[in-house]
């Protein structure tokens, strides 16, 4: 019975013009994506828990704005402003440093909060200034891709929709769908570069933030350890995001191979 099922599955795969191994590979990557998604969800819960605990612990009464300003002073970057992020800035970028505006933008809660988590995030974003002042190529590329990523979905989704519509119009030849898949691959490759740079840039900023927090004297040693724990879990979430993007790229490449061979087989017939 098992052999009959395997033979039937192999015949189905062969009808697409691909081997059984390629279809199994796609299934394995899809399962890996599901597992990675579950891991990321767990990390999000851990982040929330650590953030919740840190939010309940005050740190000397200083606000996120004051902590960021002190960190900037210690970094010889007194000229950098610390301001509240407007609605759209907070929505698309969250807490971040804008080298063009020479400003660290913080969400209202982070700006005015005086808990450990707020101070940790505020100083971590202020620490990004150090890499910008070093003219780091990683930071420059990271910032350009981060801004472009905001508008990426606005172009990506219409392209996918156009591919499906064209397929319907021309009789499901598969060519428009294959073309849109290739364009999607380009988007995912750019996303992978951004995710990898995010891990590197944010991890460096977290290390710099730990040093700056120690120098500011705004936290006790125990509070600094809690702050470092919050930032560490954030970095782990960035790493998981990177892994998910890589798996999506592999999944999409396998799908493109299937589409290509299916198209090739249909032309051959």
Secondary structure, 3 states (H helix, E strand, C coil): CHHHHHHHHHHHHHHCCCCHHHHHHHHHHHHHHHHHHHHHHHHHHHHHHHHHHHHCCECCCCCHHHHHHHHHHHCCCCCCEEEECCHHHHHHCCCEEECCCCEEEECHHHHHCCEHHHHHHHHHHHCHHHHHHCCCHHHHHHHHHHHHHHHHHHHHHHHHHHHHHHHHHHCCCCHHHHHHHHHHHHHHHHHHHHHHHHHHHHHHHHHHHHHHHHHHCCCCHHHHHHHHHHHHHHHHHHHHHHHHHHHHHHHHHHHHHHHHHHHHHHHHC
